């Protein structure tokens, strides 16, 4: 093969390899963007936070009893043959009353402990507002949007998506990261939540021990020999898998609720001239879209939620600057991506004088809506804590009822003491 032929072959292989790598990168970029856009556009994000305690039933029931429920239906449960005796009814009714008392006191303890964690988190909302309304942040957010424009301006976006979508998602991602670091602080609060959960568990176990202390020594010995319910729980048996990503989605879904900002096709140009502080006001005031280069971002990920509304003005400004490139008075000296950045930055000239005014008008409602998102998270976690702790309490109490039946009846076991025992209609 001649030297020229060899060179041509090498060039062909190089181009083919480079093209394959480029196609792989482009495909990966588009795939990631579609997933991110879908995540932001989702109206409801399920919180997959899952506290767990490894405690299960340890006593086997033996006898089935048929009873009439409060609705009048005949149902069945596992009970001892002697459960209908007055002594058994009295003891089981007492245990059921104690179960209700523990359930109530544990719920109150969970509320106290979870609120303690969230008091510290809510205290940092002001710091996040300080960051967002600070003058340097105006430049940083616009810089993030402009850098995204530079990355995406020559990229082919997935079908149905615009460059504005990509820019808006990048800005929202940056704001989310700051929210996570300033407010949520998972590295610290993950451990605090675990301690809060453990404290409520220990409260519930102390209350359970008081039930056993009310009984005779023989019964307490029976519980201790047949179960591990009275033993301290090993830390490896307590799990706390916190879904921090879901919390970002929750704050993003809090609608800003302000409808005082500019609307329509001129928004992008107005933001260019007025500067990014005007952009902040427009974002918090319910910016609904801009026709200049933003496309679907104005009604999609860019403005859909609370963080999206914070990001939208900066995405709009950067994309608008990219659209007019170097042909406007603001960016007449440069063209292409550099012109986009320069035009946007020049639009910030009058920002400093109105930045404080924007904060004065918007900050109170800004912080209020963030608190609403955090309270929703707090209520969800409180509910999840209670569900798992009540499950454990039911395990303890059901086993206790079984052992109480064995203790009183000389060997037969029971399950489901919550049934109305006076309504028993048959035993098999």
C-alpha positions as CSV (number, residue, x, y, z in Angstrom):
1,X,0.0,0.0,0.0
2,X,1.4,3.4,-1.0
3,X,2.0,6.1,1.6
4,X,-0.9,8.1,0.3
5,X,-3.2,5.1,0.6
6,X,-2.0,4.3,4.1
7,X,-2.6,7.9,5.1
8,X,-6.2,7.8,3.7
9,X,-6.9,4.6,5.6
10,X,-5.7,6.1,8.8
11,X,-7.7,9.2,8.3
12,X,-10.9,7.2,7.6
13,X,-10.4,5.1,10.7
14,X,-9.7,8.2,12.8
15,X,-12.8,10.0,11.5
16,X,-14.9,6.9,12.0
17,X,-13.7,6.5,15.6
18,X,-14.1,10.1,16.4
19,X,-17.6,10.1,14.9
20,X,-18.5,7.1,17.0
21,X,-17.3,8.8,20.2
22,X,-19.1,11.9,19.3
23,X,-22.3,10.0,18.6
24,X,-22.0,8.2,21.9
25,X,-21.4,11.5,23.8
26,X,-24.3,13.2,21.9
27,X,-26.6,10.2,22.6
28,X,-25.7,10.2,26.3
29,X,-26.2,13.9,26.6
30,X,-29.7,13.7,25.0
31,X,-30.6,10.7,27.1
32,X,-29.6,12.5,30.4
33,X,-31.4,15.7,29.3
34,X,-34.7,13.8,28.6
35,X,-34.5,12.1,32.0
36,X,-33.8,15.4,33.8
37,X,-36.6,17.2,31.9
38,X,-39.0,14.4,32.7
39,X,-38.1,14.5,36.4
40,X,-38.6,18.3,36.6
41,X,-41.9,18.1,34.7
42,X,-43.4,15.4,36.9
43,X,-46.2,16.9,39.0
44,X,-45.8,14.5,42.0
45,X,-42.6,13.0,43.2
46,X,-42.9,10.1,45.5
47,X,-40.9,10.3,48.7
48,X,-39.0,7.0,49.0
49,X,-37.6,7.7,52.5
50,X,-37.9,4.5,54.4
51,X,-37.1,4.1,58.1
52,X,-36.8,0.5,59.3
53,X,-36.5,-1.6,62.4
54,X,-35.7,-5.3,62.1
55,X,-38.3,-6.7,64.5
56,X,-40.8,-9.5,63.5
57,X,-43.3,-11.7,65.2
58,X,-41.7,-14.5,67.3
59,X,-44.6,-16.5,68.8
60,X,-46.8,-18.9,66.8
61,X,-50.6,-18.8,67.2
62,X,-52.5,-22.1,67.4
63,X,-56.3,-21.8,67.7
64,X,-58.8,-20.1,65.3
65,X,-61.8,-18.3,66.7
66,X,-64.8,-16.9,64.8
67,X,-66.2,-13.6,66.0
68,X,-68.7,-10.9,64.9
69,X,-67.1,-7.6,64.0
70,X,-68.4,-4.1,64.9
71,X,-70.0,-4.0,61.4
72,X,-71.9,-7.2,62.1
73,X,-69.8,-9.5,59.8
74,X,-68.6,-12.9,61.1
75,X,-64.7,-12.9,60.8
76,X,-62.0,-15.2,62.2
77,X,-58.8,-14.7,64.1
78,X,-56.4,-16.8,66.1
79,X,-57.4,-16.9,69.8
80,X,-57.2,-19.4,72.6
81,X,-60.3,-21.4,73.5
82,X,-60.4,-19.7,76.9
83,X,-60.4,-16.2,75.5
84,X,-64.1,-15.8,76.2
85,X,-63.6,-16.1,79.9
86,X,-64.0,-12.9,81.9
87,X,-60.4,-13.0,83.1
88,X,-59.0,-13.2,79.6
89,X,-61.3,-10.5,78.4
90,X,-60.2,-8.2,81.2
91,X,-56.5,-8.8,80.7
92,X,-56.7,-8.4,76.9
93,X,-58.8,-5.3,77.2
94,X,-56.2,-3.9,79.5
95,X,-53.4,-4.6,77.1
96,X,-55.3,-3.1,74.3
97,X,-55.8,0.1,76.3
98,X,-52.1,0.3,77.1
99,X,-51.4,-0.2,73.4
100,X,-53.5,2.8,72.6
101,X,-51.8,4.9,75.3
102,X,-48.3,4.0,74.0
103,X,-49.4,4.7,70.4
104,X,-50.5,8.2,71.4
105,X,-47.4,9.0,73.5
106,X,-45.0,7.7,70.8
107,X,-46.7,9.9,68.2
108,X,-46.2,12.9,70.4
109,X,-42.5,12.0,71.0
110,X,-42.0,11.6,67.2
111,X,-43.4,15.0,66.6
112,X,-41.2,16.6,69.2
113,X,-38.0,14.9,67.9
114,X,-38.7,15.5,64.2
115,X,-39.6,19.2,64.9
116,X,-36.2,19.5,66.7
117,X,-34.4,18.5,63.5
118,X,-36.4,20.8,61.3
119,X,-36.1,23.8,63.6
120,X,-32.4,23.9,62.6
121,X,-33.2,23.3,59.0
122,X,-35.8,26.1,58.9
123,X,-33.3,28.5,60.5
124,X,-31.2,28.2,57.4
125,X,-33.9,29.4,55.0
126,X,-32.7,32.9,55.7
127,X,-29.2,32.0,54.7
128,X,-30.4,30.6,51.4
129,X,-32.4,33.8,50.8
130,X,-29.3,35.8,51.6
131,X,-27.4,33.8,49.0
132,X,-30.1,34.1,46.3
133,X,-30.8,37.9,46.8
134,X,-27.1,38.8,47.1
135,X,-25.7,40.9,44.2
136,X,-22.8,38.4,43.4
137,X,-25.3,35.6,43.0
138,X,-27.0,37.5,40.2
139,X,-23.8,37.3,38.2
140,X,-23.2,33.6,39.2
141,X,-26.6,32.5,38.0
142,X,-26.2,34.4,34.8
143,X,-22.7,33.0,34.4
144,X,-24.1,29.5,34.9
145,X,-26.8,30.1,32.3
146,X,-24.3,31.7,29.8
147,X,-21.9,28.7,30.2
148,X,-24.8,26.4,29.5
149,X,-25.6,28.4,26.3
150,X,-22.0,28.1,25.2
151,X,-22.2,24.3,25.7
152,X,-25.5,23.8,24.1
153,X,-25.5,26.4,21.3
154,X,-24.0,24.0,18.7
155,X,-25.6,20.8,20.1
156,X,-28.6,19.2,18.5
157,X,-31.3,18.8,21.2
158,X,-33.7,15.8,21.4
159,X,-36.9,16.1,19.5
160,X,-39.4,18.3,21.3
161,X,-36.7,20.1,23.3
162,X,-35.0,23.5,22.9
163,X,-31.8,25.0,23.9
164,X,-33.8,26.9,26.5
165,X,-34.8,23.6,28.1
166,X,-31.2,22.6,28.5
167,X,-30.1,26.0,29.9
168,X,-33.1,26.2,32.3
169,X,-32.3,22.7,33.6
170,X,-28.7,23.5,34.2
171,X,-29.6,26.6,36.2
172,X,-32.2,24.8,38.3
173,X,-29.6,22.1,39.0
174,X,-27.2,24.7,40.3
175,X,-29.8,26.3,42.5
176,X,-30.9,22.9,43.8
177,X,-27.3,22.1,44.7
178,X,-27.0,25.3,46.7
179,X,-30.3,24.6,48.4
180,X,-29.0,21.2,49.4
181,X,-25.7,22.5,50.8
182,X,-27.2,25.6,52.6
183,X,-30.5,24.3,53.8
184,X,-30.9,20.5,53.8
185,X,-27.2,19.6,54.6
186,X,-27.7,15.8,54.2
187,X,-24.3,15.0,55.7
188,X,-25.4,16.4,59.1
189,X,-29.1,15.9,59.1
190,X,-29.1,12.3,58.0
191,X,-27.5,11.4,61.3
192,X,-29.8,13.7,63.2
193,X,-32.9,12.1,61.7
194,X,-31.5,8.7,62.6
195,X,-31.0,9.8,66.2
196,X,-34.5,11.3,66.3
197,X,-35.9,8.0,65.1
198,X,-33.9,6.0,67.6
199,X,-35.0,8.3,70.5
200,X,-38.7,7.7,69.7
201,X,-38.1,4.0,69.5
202,X,-36.4,4.0,72.9
203,X,-39.3,6.0,74.3
204,X,-41.8,3.4,73.0
205,X,-39.7,0.5,74.4
206,X,-39.6,2.1,77.8
207,X,-43.4,2.4,77.8
208,X,-43.6,-1.2,76.7
209,X,-41.4,-2.2,79.6
210,X,-43.8,-0.5,82.0
211,X,-46.6,-2.8,80.8
212,X,-44.5,-5.8,81.7
213,X,-43.6,-4.3,85.1
214,X,-47.3,-4.3,85.8
215,X,-47.5,-8.1,85.4
216,X,-46.2,-10.9,87.6
217,X,-42.6,-12.2,87.5
218,X,-43.6,-15.5,85.8
219,X,-45.2,-13.6,82.9
220,X,-42.2,-11.2,82.5
221,X,-39.9,-14.2,82.5
222,X,-42.0,-15.8,79.8
223,X,-41.7,-12.7,77.6
224,X,-37.9,-12.5,78.2
225,X,-37.4,-16.2,77.4
226,X,-39.7,-16.3,74.3
227,X,-38.8,-13.0,72.7
228,X,-36.1,-10.4,72.4
229,X,-38.5,-7.5,72.8
230,X,-37.1,-6.4,76.1
231,X,-33.5,-6.3,74.9
232,X,-31.8,-3.2,73.7
233,X,-31.9,-3.0,69.9
234,X,-28.6,-3.3,68.0
235,X,-27.8,-0.3,65.9
236,X,-27.5,-2.4,62.8
237,X,-31.2,-3.3,63.1
238,X,-32.2,0.4,62.8
239,X,-32.1,1.8,59.2
240,X,-32.8,5.3,57.9
241,X,-32.7,5.6,54.2
242,X,-33.5,9.2,53.6
243,X,-34.7,10.2,50.1
244,X,-32.9,13.6,49.8
245,X,-33.5,13.8,46.1
246,X,-37.2,13.8,46.7
247,X,-36.9,16.8,49.0
248,X,-35.3,18.8,46.2
249,X,-38.3,17.9,44.0
250,X,-40.7,18.9,46.8
251,X,-39.2,22.4,47.1
252,X,-39.2,22.7,43.3
253,X,-42.9,21.9,43.2
254,X,-43.9,24.7,45.5
255,X,-45.6,27.2,43.2
256,X,-44.4,30.8,43.7
257,X,-47.9,32.1,43.4
258,X,-47.0,35.6,42.3
259,X,-48.7,37.0,39.2
260,X,-47.3,40.5,39.0
261,X,-44.4,40.1,36.6
262,X,-44.1,40.9,32.9
263,X,-45.5,38.4,30.5
264,X,-45.5,37.7,26.7
265,X,-43.1,37.9,23.9
266,X,-41.1,40.8,25.1
267,X,-40.0,39.3,28.4
268,X,-36.6,38.1,27.1
269,X,-35.8,41.6,25.7
270,X,-37.0,43.3,28.8
271,X,-34.7,41.1,30.9
272,X,-31.8,41.9,28.7
273,X,-32.3,45.7,29.2
274,X,-33.4,45.6,32.8
275,X,-30.7,43.3,34.1
276,X,-30.8,40.1,36.2
277,X,-32.3,41.7,39.3
278,X,-35.4,42.4,37.2
279,X,-35.0,38.8,36.2
280,X,-35.2,37.8,39.8
281,X,-38.4,39.8,40.3
282,X,-39.9,38.3,37.1
283,X,-39.0,34.8,38.2
284,X,-40.5,35.1,41.6
285,X,-43.5,37.0,40.2
286,X,-44.5,34.1,38.0
287,X,-42.6,34.4,34.8
288,X,-44.6,32.5,32.2
289,X,-42.4,32.4,29.2
290,X,-40.3,34.3,26.7
291,X,-40.4,33.8,22.9
292,X,-36.8,34.9,22.2
293,X,-34.9,31.6,22.1
294,X,-36.5,30.1,25.3
295,X,-39.1,28.0,23.6
296,X,-40.7,25.4,25.8
297,X,-38.6,26.3,28.8
298,X,-40.9,29.2,29.5
299,X,-43.8,26.8,30.2
300,X,-41.9,23.6,31.1
301,X,-39.0,23.0,33.5
302,X,-38.0,26.6,33.6
303,X,-41.1,28.0,35.3
304,X,-42.9,24.9,36.6
305,X,-41.9,25.0,40.2
306,X,-40.4,27.3,42.8
307,X,-36.7,26.7,41.9
308,X,-37.7,26.7,38.2
309,X,-39.1,30.2,38.6
310,X,-35.9,31.3,40.3
311,X,-33.9,29.9,37.3
312,X,-36.2,31.0,34.5
313,X,-35.1,34.7,34.2
314,X,-31.4,33.8,34.0
315,X,-32.0,31.1,31.4
316,X,-34.2,33.5,29.5
317,X,-31.6,36.3,29.6
318,X,-28.7,34.0,28.5
319,X,-30.7,32.3,25.7
320,X,-32.0,35.7,24.6
321,X,-28.4,37.0,24.5
322,X,-27.4,34.0,22.5
323,X,-30.2,34.6,20.0
324,X,-29.3,38.2,19.3
325,X,-25.6,37.2,19.4
326,X,-23.5,40.2,18.5
327,X,-26.0,42.2,16.4
328,X,-27.6,44.3,19.2
329,X,-26.4,47.5,20.8
330,X,-25.7,45.6,24.0
331,X,-23.3,43.1,22.3
332,X,-22.4,44.9,19.1
333,X,-18.7,44.4,19.6
334,X,-18.7,40.6,19.7
335,X,-20.4,37.7,17.9
336,X,-21.2,34.1,18.6
337,X,-21.1,32.6,22.1
338,X,-18.8,35.3,23.4
339,X,-21.3,37.9,22.1
340,X,-24.0,36.1,24.0
341,X,-22.1,36.2,27.3
342,X,-21.0,39.8,26.7
343,X,-24.5,41.0,25.8
344,X,-26.0,39.4,28.9
345,X,-23.4,40.8,31.2
346,X,-23.8,44.3,29.8
347,X,-27.5,44.0,30.5
348,X,-26.6,44.0,34.2
349,X,-25.4,47.5,34.3
350,X,-28.3,49.0,36.2
351,X,-28.8,45.9,38.5
352,X,-27.1,47.1,41.7
353,X,-29.5,50.0,42.2
354,X,-32.6,47.9,42.1
355,X,-31.3,44.6,43.6
356,X,-32.2,45.7,47.2
357,X,-35.6,46.8,46.1
358,X,-36.3,43.4,44.6
359,X,-35.3,41.7,47.8
360,X,-37.5,44.0,49.8
361,X,-40.5,43.2,47.7
362,X,-40.0,39.5,47.3
363,X,-38.0,38.1,50.2
364,X,-40.9,37.5,52.7
365,X,-43.0,35.4,50.3
366,X,-39.8,33.7,49.1
367,X,-39.0,32.4,52.6
368,X,-42.6,31.6,53.3
369,X,-42.9,29.3,50.3
370,X,-39.6,27.6,51.2
371,X,-41.0,26.9,54.7
372,X,-44.1,25.4,53.2
373,X,-42.0,22.9,51.3
374,X,-40.0,22.0,54.4
375,X,-43.1,21.5,56.4
376,X,-44.5,19.1,53.8
377,X,-41.3,17.2,54.1
378,X,-41.4,17.3,57.9
379,X,-45.0,16.0,58.0
380,X,-44.2,13.2,55.5
381,X,-41.2,12.0,57.6
382,X,-43.2,12.3,60.8
383,X,-45.9,10.1,59.2
384,X,-43.3,7.5,58.0
385,X,-41.7,7.4,61.5
386,X,-45.0,6.8,63.1
387,X,-46.0,4.0,60.6
388,X,-42.9,2.0,61.3
389,X,-43.0,2.5,65.1
390,X,-46.6,1.6,65.2
391,X,-45.8,-1.6,63.3
392,X,-43.2,-2.5,65.8
393,X,-45.6,-1.7,68.7
394,X,-48.2,-4.0,67.1
395,X,-45.6,-6.8,66.9
396,X,-44.7,-6.4,70.6
397,X,-48.3,-6.2,71.7
398,X,-49.5,-9.1,69.6
399,X,-46.7,-11.3,70.9
400,X,-47.5,-10.1,74.5
401,X,-51.2,-11.1,74.0
402,X,-50.1,-14.5,72.7
403,X,-47.9,-15.1,75.7
404,X,-50.5,-13.7,78.1
405,X,-53.0,-16.3,76.7
406,X,-50.4,-19.0,77.2
407,X,-49.8,-17.8,80.7
408,X,-53.5,-17.8,81.6
409,X,-54.6,-20.8,79.6
410,X,-51.7,-23.1,80.2
411,X,-50.4,-23.5,76.7
412,X,-52.8,-22.2,74.0
413,X,-51.8,-19.1,72.1
414,X,-53.7,-16.1,70.6
415,X,-53.4,-13.5,68.0
416,X,-55.3,-10.3,67.2
417,X,-56.4,-9.2,70.6
418,X,-57.9,-6.1,69.1
419,X,-61.1,-8.0,68.2
420,X,-64.2,-7.6,70.3
421,X,-63.9,-10.8,72.3
422,X,-67.4,-10.6,73.7
423,X,-68.6,-11.1,70.1
424,X,-67.0,-14.6,69.7
425,X,-69.4,-16.9,68.0
426,X,-67.4,-20.1,67.6
427,X,-64.1,-21.9,68.0
428,X,-62.5,-24.6,65.8
